[in-house]
């Protein structure tokens, strides 16, 4: 796990190590160790950090650096305006192929000659989903 995600979350909140350790009810050396990659907090403590620091991005970053990432939508922490513009661009791209998607799935079967186009539609859906999470976890 990347120890610096804990430090970045704390600094984003504008809290000193001492105040954070006190709020988390842990010794400052423990927090310092996690921030320097020496050990990891457990999931309950990560939840406490998210609450104390008011940084939901930490949850996303924690999962991003875990083996579970391959099952989670890809998401970068961006500024809200950039994240929202990115989402709208993907939404517009998907809007251009909705009629085609409806034609492909209307019979309940994706025929061989439709597979390539359907794969492109799936990729657009993934991009829309990913960019939606970027809006949710954006820096506000």
C-alpha positions in Angstrom: 0.0 0.0 0.0 1.2 3.5 -0.7 1.8 5.1 2.7 1.7 8.6 1.3 -2.1 8.3 0.6 -2.7 8.7 4.3 -0.4 11.7 4.5 -1.9 13.3 1.4 -5.4 12.9 2.9 -4.3 14.4 6.2 -2.6 17.3 4.5 -5.6 17.9 2.2 -7.6 18.3 5.4 -5.1 20.8 6.8 -4.5 18.8 10.0 -1.2 18.3 11.7 0.0 14.8 12.6 -0.5 15.5 16.3 -4.1 16.7 15.9 -4.9 13.8 13.5 -3.4 11.3 15.9 -5.4 12.7 18.8 -8.7 12.7 16.8 -8.0 9.1 15.7 -7.1 8.1 19.3 -3.7 6.7 18.2 0.0 7.6 19.0 1.5 10.1 16.6 4.4 7.6 15.9 1.8 5.1 14.6 0.4 7.7 12.2 3.8 8.7 11.1 4.7 5.1 10.4 1.6 4.6 8.2 2.4 7.9 6.4 5.9 6.6 5.7 4.9 3.2 4.5 5.7 1.3 7.7 2.6 -0.8 8.2 -1.0 0.0 7.3 -4.0 1.0 9.3 -6.9 -1.5 9.4 -10.1 -0.9 7.4 -11.9 0.5 10.5 -9.1 3.0 11.0 -9.2 4.0 7.3 -12.9 4.7 7.8 -12.0 6.8 10.8 -9.4 8.7 8.8 -12.0 9.4 6.0 -14.4 10.8 8.6 -11.8 12.8 10.5 -10.1 14.2 7.4 -13.4 14.5 5.5 -11.7 13.1 2.4 -13.8 10.4 0.7 -11.0 10.3 -1.9 -9.0 8.3 0.6 -11.4 5.4 0.2 -11.0 5.4 -3.6 -7.2 5.6 -3.3 -7.1 2.8 -0.7 -8.9 0.5 -3.1 -6.9 1.8 -6.1 -3.7 0.5 -4.5 -5.2 -2.8 -3.4 -5.5 -6.1 -5.3 -9.3 -5.4 -5.6 -8.6 -2.6 -8.1 -9.2 -4.8 -11.1 -12.8 -5.1 -10.1 -13.4 -1.4 -9.4 -14.1 1.4 -12.0 -10.9 3.4 -12.8 -11.1 6.8 -11.2 -8.6 9.7 -10.8 -9.0 12.4 -8.3 -9.6 15.6 -10.3 -10.9 19.1 -9.7 -14.7 19.1 -9.9 -15.0 21.2 -13.0 -12.6 19.1 -15.0 -14.2 15.9 -13.7 -17.7 17.1 -14.7 -16.6 18.2 -18.2 -15.0 14.8 -18.7 -18.3 13.1 -17.6 -20.4 15.3 -20.0 -18.1 14.5 -22.9 -18.5 10.8 -22.3 -22.3 11.2 -21.9 -22.4 13.0 -25.3 -20.4 10.3 -27.0 -22.8 7.6 -25.6 -25.8 9.7 -26.7 -24.6 9.4 -30.3 -24.9 5.6 -30.2 -28.0 5.0 -28.1 -30.2 4.3 -31.2 -27.6 1.8 -32.4 -27.4 0.2 -29.0 -31.2 -0.2 -28.9 -31.2 -1.8 -32.4 -28.6 -4.3 -31.3 -30.2 -5.4 -28.1 -33.9 -5.1 -29.2 -34.0 -8.8 -30.2 -32.2 -9.9 -27.0 -29.3 -11.3 -28.9 -26.0 -9.7 -29.9 -25.3 -11.3 -33.3 -21.8 -11.9 -34.6 -21.9 -8.9 -37.0 -23.0 -6.7 -34.0 -20.3 -7.7 -31.6 -17.7 -5.2 -32.6 -20.1 -2.2 -32.3 -21.5 -3.6 -29.1 -17.9 -3.8 -27.7 -17.4 -0.2 -28.5 -20.6 0.7 -26.7 -19.5 -1.2 -23.7 -16.2 0.7 -23.7 -18.1 4.0 -23.8 -20.3 2.8 -20.9 -17.2 2.0 -18.8 -15.7 5.4 -19.6 -19.0 7.1 -18.5 -19.1 5.0 -15.3 -15.4 5.8 -14.5 -16.0 9.5 -15.2 -19.1 9.5 -13.0 -17.0 8.2 -10.1 -14.5 11.0 -10.8 -17.3 13.5 -10.3 -18.3 11.8 -7.1 -14.8 11.8 -5.7 -13.7 15.1 -7.1 -11.9 17.8 -5.1 -14.5 20.3 -4.1 
